[in-house]
């Protein structure tokens, strides 16, 4: 049985009062994040970048890939 199926089967036997409490908790969790967009969240960590700078970075990355200066992610992770 999957986690989702287990959760549903447990919720089917809960009394109405408990289901309402769960619903209230879920609403509170989502209200905390209401109005936040992905851009706002990412913007906390990354400074804005112009299209020109972005394209320069892409060009530089492509150059490094073509010249063998990059490694596959699985190689890097296997060393960690």
N, C-alpha and C positions, 0 to 999 in steps of 0.2 A: 504494500500500500504506500502511495506517495505521501509526502508531507501534507499536501493540499487535501488529499482524501482523508487522512487522519484528522486534520483540523476540522473538516466539515463533519465527519462522523462524531467528533467530540461536541461540536456546537449543536448538533441536532438533538442532543439529550439535555442541553442546558435549559434551565428555567428562563422564562421571559425576562425576569429581573436581571439576570446575569448577562443576557444578550444585549439588553439596553445599556448596561454598564460598559460592555465591550465597545458598543457602537459609540458611546460618548467619548471613551478614551481615544478611539481611532479618529474621531472628529477633532479632538484637541491636538493630536499629533499633526494632522494635516493643516490645521489653522496656523500652527507655528510657521509653516513653510509657505503659506498662502501669499501670493504676490511676488515671491522671489522667482526670478527667471534664471535659466541656466547661465545667461550672459552675466547677470549680476554676481552669481556665485563664482564663476570662473574669473571674473574681473577682480575679485579680491586677491587672487594669486598671480595673475598675469597683467602686465601693463598693456595699455592699448597699443596696437601696431597698425601702421599704415599699410595699404595694399602694396605699395612699392617695397616696403621693408619685408613684407611677407613673401613677395615674389623673389626678392633677392635671397632670402633664406632657402626657399625651394630650389632655386638655381644652384646655390652652394651645396645643398644636400645632394642634388642630382650629380654634381661634379664629384663629390666624395664617393658616392656609390659607384660611379663609372670608373674611378681610379682605385677601387678596392680599399678605401679607407674606412669602410663600415663593416660591422660584423653582424651576423644573424642574432636575433634576440635570444633564441634558444641556446646559442653558444655562451652568451654573456650570463644568462641565468644559471647555466650548468656550473659556471665558475664561482657563483656566489654561495 
